[in-house]
């Protein structure tokens, strides 16, 4: 086995490991199907003061603050 064969084999193992990691992460954290600018359904009034905000990165790369309440 030549020296370059050993490097190639190591790189292939690394690529397989990264692919396995990607599959595991996507199984744990699946992508959302989309976004909406309005909500349909319940028309409940939210409390006036949220406890805080969660910052979420949207599929287009922008950030949005989502309020949460106690």
LUMVEXDREN-820626 format. One line per field, with one value per residue (C-alpha): residue in three letters; x, y, z. Coordinates in pm, 1 decimal. Layout:
<pts>
type <- (ALA_...)
c1 <- (X_...)
c2 <- (Y_...)
c3 <- (Z_...)
</pts>
This chain:
<pts>
type <- (UNK_UNK_UNK_UNK_UNK_UNK_UNK_UNK_UNK_UNK_UNK_UNK_UNK_UNK_UNK_UNK_UNK_UNK_UNK_UNK_UNK_UNK_UNK_UNK_UNK_UNK_UNK_UNK_UNK_UNK_UNK_UNK_UNK_UNK_UNK_UNK_UNK_UNK_UNK_UNK_UNK_UNK_UNK_UNK_UNK_UNK_UNK_UNK_UNK_UNK_UNK_UNK_UNK_UNK_UNK_UNK_UNK_UNK_UNK_UNK_UNK_UNK_UNK_UNK_UNK_UNK_UNK_UNK_UNK_UNK)
c1 <- (0.0_143.4_153.3_-118.7_-347.6_-332.3_-421.9_-708.2_-842.0_-824.4_-1007.2_-1278.4_-1329.4_-1352.9_-1614.9_-1817.7_-1800.3_-1916.0_-2204.1_-2308.4_-2298.3_-2508.7_-2767.9_-2781.6_-2820.7_-3095.7_-3280.8_-3265.8_-3325.0_-3543.0_-3587.6_-3915.0_-4138.9_-4175.0_-4260.6_-4569.3_-4624.0_-4958.8_-5131.3_-5469.9_-5691.3_-5710.2_-5761.0_-5650.0_-5496.0_-5141.5_-5030.2_-4885.0_-4535.1_-4343.8_-4099.5_-3831.0_-3748.0_-3594.3_-3377.4_-3436.9_-3240.5_-3482.9_-3415.1_-3307.0_-3041.4_-3214.7_-3284.7_-3624.2_-3721.5_-4004.5_-4163.2_-4229.3_-4465.0_-4479.9)
c2 <- (0.0_332.9_632.8_808.5_504.5_544.7_914.5_839.5_568.8_803.8_1077.4_832.8_725.1_1092.2_1162.0_859.9_974.3_1326.0_1181.8_959.9_1264.9_1466.7_1188.4_1167.1_1544.1_1567.4_1281.8_1465.3_1818.1_1789.1_2095.2_2280.8_2263.4_2637.9_2966.5_3184.9_3555.5_3507.2_3244.8_3095.0_2935.7_3064.4_3434.7_3447.9_3770.4_3721.1_3864.9_4215.9_4135.9_3828.3_3670.1_3680.1_3608.1_3314.1_3411.3_3178.7_3165.1_3137.8_2927.7_3239.2_3315.5_3608.1_3610.0_3651.3_3698.8_3475.9_3579.2_3327.4_3360.1_3200.0)
c3 <- (0.0_-101.7_129.9_-74.0_-35.4_343.3_319.3_82.5_311.7_611.4_419.8_313.9_674.8_776.0_508.7_619.4_982.3_887.5_683.5_975.9_1203.4_956.4_943.1_1322.6_1360.3_1098.0_1270.3_1604.4_1468.5_1157.3_938.0_954.4_650.6_610.3_772.6_794.0_844.4_1014.4_1223.2_1159.8_1419.4_1773.8_1821.2_2184.9_2307.0_2435.0_2767.5_2733.5_2861.8_2748.5_2993.6_2725.5_2365.4_2182.4_1885.8_1590.9_1267.1_975.8_663.8_471.5_735.7_906.2_1278.4_1440.8_1804.8_1925.7_2258.3_2532.8_2825.9_3170.7)
</pts>
